[in-house]
Amino acid sequence: MFTGATHFPQFFATLAAGFLTDRFGRRFTILPAALLISLGILVFIQSNTFPELMLSALLLGLGEGLAGPPLIAFFADIAPRGLEGITMGFYRTFGGVGSVVGALVLGGLADLSGFAWSLGVDAILLTATAFGMVFIVRETTGRRVGQTNRKEQI
C-alpha cells in the first residue's frame, strides 16, 4: 500500500515538473524535489502510525515526480549534437551504478547502525547533491531551443 501511495502524487508531480522545468528552469524544481524526498524519508523514519506513513509516501511521491523531468532535460540540454543517445545512456548507466553502490553502502550502514541511520544519511546525501547542483551547475533552459531557432532562421 505504501509503494502504491507514492505513485499517485508522483504522476501529478511529474506532469507539473515538466511545465515548471520548461517555464522556470531545470534547477527550479531540483532543490524542492530533493527537499521533499528528504523530508519524506525523515517522516518515514519517525513514522509510528499509518497516517504518518502515508504522509511520507505523499512527500516521497511528490519529490520523485518533481525530480525526474528536470534531470532528464538537463542532460538532454548538455548533450553534444549527435551524441544525445550516448549521453542519455551514460545518464541511465550512472544512475544504475549509483543505485547499486548506494544499496551496498547504505545497506552496510543499516547493518551496522540501523535503518534510521542509513535512511538519514541517504537524505543528507540527496540534499547535499541537490544543493551542489543548484549552486555549481549552469542553467540550461532554452539552450536547445535557442540553437534550434537559430538554425531555423538561417
PADREN-647942 format. One record per residue (C-alpha): residue in one letter; residue number from 1; x, y, z. Coordinates in steps of 0.001 Angstrom, whole numbers, m for minus. Layout:
BEGIN
@residuo A; num NUM; u X; v Y; w Z
...
***
This chain:
BEGIN
@residuo M; num 1; u 0; v 0; w 0
@residuo F; num 2; u 2895; v 2359; w 793
@residuo T; num 3; u 4558; v 1885; w m2576
@residuo G; num 4; u 1276; v 2353; w m4393
@residuo A; num 5; u 591; v 5522; w m2404
@residuo T; num 6; u 3769; v 7124; w m3759
@residuo H; num 7; u 2713; v 6703; w m7395
@residuo F; num 8; u m437; v 8814; w m7355
@residuo P; num 9; u 1262; v 12074; w m6282
@residuo Q; num 10; u 4292; v 11167; w m8401
@residuo F; num 11; u 2121; v 11073; w m11530
@residuo F; num 12; u 759; v 14573; w m10995
@residuo A; num 13; u 4078; v 15998; w m9831
@residuo T; num 14; u 5780; v 14692; w m12972
@residuo L; num 15; u 3238; v 16496; w m15137
@residuo A; num 16; u 3722; v 19702; w m13161
@residuo A; num 17; u 7510; v 19346; w m13192
@residuo G; num 18; u 7635; v 19222; w m16972
@residuo F; num 19; u 5803; v 22534; w m17172
@residuo L; num 20; u 7792; v 24140; w m14321
@residuo T; num 21; u 11108; v 22943; w m15734
@residuo D; num 22; u 10461; v 24406; w m19171
@residuo R; num 23; u 8982; v 27622; w m17789
@residuo F; num 24; u 11331; v 28445; w m14897
@residuo G; num 25; u 14446; v 26380; w m15478
@residuo R; num 26; u 15946; v 22985; w m14772
@residuo R; num 27; u 17307; v 23966; w m11369
@residuo F; num 28; u 13961; v 25430; w m10253
@residuo T; num 29; u 12484; v 22042; w m9337
@residuo I; num 30; u 15612; v 20089; w m8393
@residuo L; num 31; u 16146; v 21505; w m4902
@residuo P; num 32; u 12460; v 21423; w m3893
@residuo A; num 33; u 12267; v 17851; w m5197
@residuo A; num 34; u 15279; v 16769; w m3144
@residuo L; num 35; u 13928; v 18525; w m61
@residuo L; num 36; u 10539; v 16808; w m451
@residuo I; num 37; u 12194; v 13402; w m853
@residuo S; num 38; u 14462; v 14023; w 2138
@residuo L; num 39; u 11523; v 15196; w 4236
@residuo G; num 40; u 9594; v 12102; w 3137
@residuo I; num 41; u 12496; v 9917; w 4260
@residuo L; num 42; u 12662; v 11685; w 7630
@residuo V; num 43; u 8890; v 11349; w 8138
@residuo F; num 44; u 9217; v 7650; w 7214
@residuo I; num 45; u 11955; v 7194; w 9832
@residuo Q; num 46; u 9784; v 8782; w 12520
@residuo S; num 47; u 6501; v 7170; w 11441
@residuo N; num 48; u 4590; v 5373; w 14168
@residuo T; num 49; u 1119; v 5465; w 12657
@residuo F; num 50; u m478; v 4644; w 9332
@residuo P; num 51; u m1312; v 8324; w 8541
@residuo E; num 52; u 2344; v 9284; w 9155
@residuo L; num 53; u 3443; v 6506; w 6821
@residuo M; num 54; u 1023; v 7745; w 4144
@residuo L; num 55; u 2306; v 11311; w 4627
@residuo S; num 56; u 5824; v 10063; w 3941
@residuo A; num 57; u 4541; v 8290; w 802
@residuo L; num 58; u 2900; v 11538; w m355
@residuo L; num 59; u 6097; v 13542; w 197
@residuo L; num 60; u 8264; v 10913; w m1489
@residuo G; num 61; u 5917; v 10700; w m4473
@residuo L; num 62; u 5790; v 14473; w m4918
@residuo G; num 63; u 9569; v 14750; w m4674
@residuo E; num 64; u 10244; v 11868; w m7033
@residuo G; num 65; u 7786; v 13278; w m9561
@residuo L; num 66; u 9381; v 16721; w m9427
@residuo A; num 67; u 12888; v 15284; w m9730
@residuo G; num 68; u 12501; v 13327; w m12975
@residuo P; num 69; u 11861; v 15844; w m15776
@residuo P; num 70; u 14462; v 18488; w m14864
@residuo L; num 71; u 17299; v 15976; w m14618
@residuo I; num 72; u 16469; v 14314; w m17914
@residuo A; num 73; u 16019; v 17706; w m19603
@residuo F; num 74; u 19321; v 18923; w m18174
@residuo F; num 75; u 21282; v 16010; w m19606
@residuo A; num 76; u 19474; v 16312; w m22929
@residuo D; num 77; u 20414; v 20014; w m22988
@residuo I; num 78; u 24120; v 19439; w m22380
@residuo A; num 79; u 24432; v 16528; w m24810
@residuo P; num 80; u 26706; v 17337; w m27753
@residuo R; num 81; u 24939; v 17287; w m31124
@residuo G; num 82; u 24849; v 13767; w m32476
@residuo L; num 83; u 25682; v 12232; w m29085
@residuo E; num 84; u 22306; v 12639; w m27411
@residuo G; num 85; u 21712; v 8883; w m27243
@residuo I; num 86; u 25120; v 8160; w m25728
@residuo T; num 87; u 24679; v 10988; w m23218
@residuo M; num 88; u 21296; v 9649; w m22111
@residuo G; num 89; u 22773; v 6146; w m21960
@residuo F; num 90; u 25523; v 7372; w m19643
@residuo Y; num 91; u 22942; v 9207; w m17523
@residuo R; num 92; u 20929; v 5999; w m17062
@residuo T; num 93; u 24060; v 3851; w m16595
@residuo F; num 94; u 25494; v 6023; w m13838
@residuo G; num 95; u 22065; v 6213; w m12221
@residuo G; num 96; u 22003; v 2414; w m12127
@residuo V; num 97; u 25554; v 2224; w m10791
@residuo G; num 98; u 24589; v 4747; w m8102
@residuo S; num 99; u 21625; v 2591; w m7126
@residuo V; num 100; u 23804; v m499; w m6756
@residuo V; num 101; u 26614; v 1262; w m4881
@residuo G; num 102; u 24124; v 3167; w m2726
@residuo A; num 103; u 22298; v m41; w m1838
@residuo L; num 104; u 25558; v m1725; w m843
@residuo V; num 105; u 26926; v 1200; w 1175
@residuo L; num 106; u 23651; v 2197; w 2826
@residuo G; num 107; u 22722; v m1464; w 3348
@residuo G; num 108; u 26045; v m1976; w 5117
@residuo L; num 109; u 25402; v 1110; w 7220
@residuo A; num 110; u 21936; v m232; w 8048
@residuo D; num 111; u 23514; v m3500; w 9219
@residuo L; num 112; u 25979; v m1620; w 11413
@residuo S; num 113; u 23826; v 1203; w 12755
@residuo G; num 114; u 20202; v 501; w 11853
@residuo F; num 115; u 17818; v 1597; w 9131
@residuo A; num 116; u 17159; v 5041; w 10599
@residuo W; num 117; u 20831; v 5981; w 10301
@residuo S; num 118; u 21059; v 4595; w 6801
@residuo L; num 119; u 17971; v 6461; w 5628
@residuo G; num 120; u 19139; v 9643; w 7388
@residuo V; num 121; u 22479; v 9504; w 5588
@residuo D; num 122; u 20595; v 8949; w 2328
@residuo A; num 123; u 18511; v 12087; w 2959
@residuo I; num 124; u 21625; v 14130; w 3782
@residuo L; num 125; u 23492; v 12952; w 669
@residuo L; num 126; u 20492; v 13657; w m1542
@residuo T; num 127; u 20053; v 17167; w m159
@residuo A; num 128; u 23779; v 17942; w m403
@residuo T; num 129; u 23871; v 16747; w m4014
@residuo A; num 130; u 20862; v 18900; w m4915
@residuo F; num 131; u 22415; v 21984; w m3304
@residuo G; num 132; u 25641; v 21241; w m5185
@residuo M; num 133; u 23831; v 21002; w m8489
@residuo V; num 134; u 21855; v 24185; w m7889
@residuo F; num 135; u 24901; v 26245; w m6941
@residuo I; num 136; u 27531; v 24733; w m9258
@residuo V; num 137; u 25750; v 23730; w m12474
@residuo R; num 138; u 24716; v 26361; w m15024
@residuo E; num 139; u 21071; v 26672; w m16003
@residuo T; num 140; u 20391; v 25141; w m19421
@residuo T; num 141; u 16773; v 26129; w m20067
@residuo G; num 142; u 16350; v 27452; w m23587
@residuo R; num 143; u 19776; v 26279; w m24700
@residuo R; num 144; u 18427; v 23732; w m27177
@residuo V; num 145; u 15522; v 25968; w m28123
@residuo G; num 146; u 17906; v 28800; w m28925
@residuo Q; num 147; u 20056; v 26523; w m31054
@residuo T; num 148; u 17025; v 25199; w m32916
@residuo N; num 149; u 15602; v 28668; w m33545
@residuo R; num 150; u 18907; v 29984; w m34888
@residuo K; num 151; u 19186; v 27025; w m37245
@residuo E; num 152; u 15624; v 27501; w m38484
@residuo Q; num 153; u 16252; v 31215; w m39082
@residuo I; num 154; u 19252; v 30522; w m41327
***
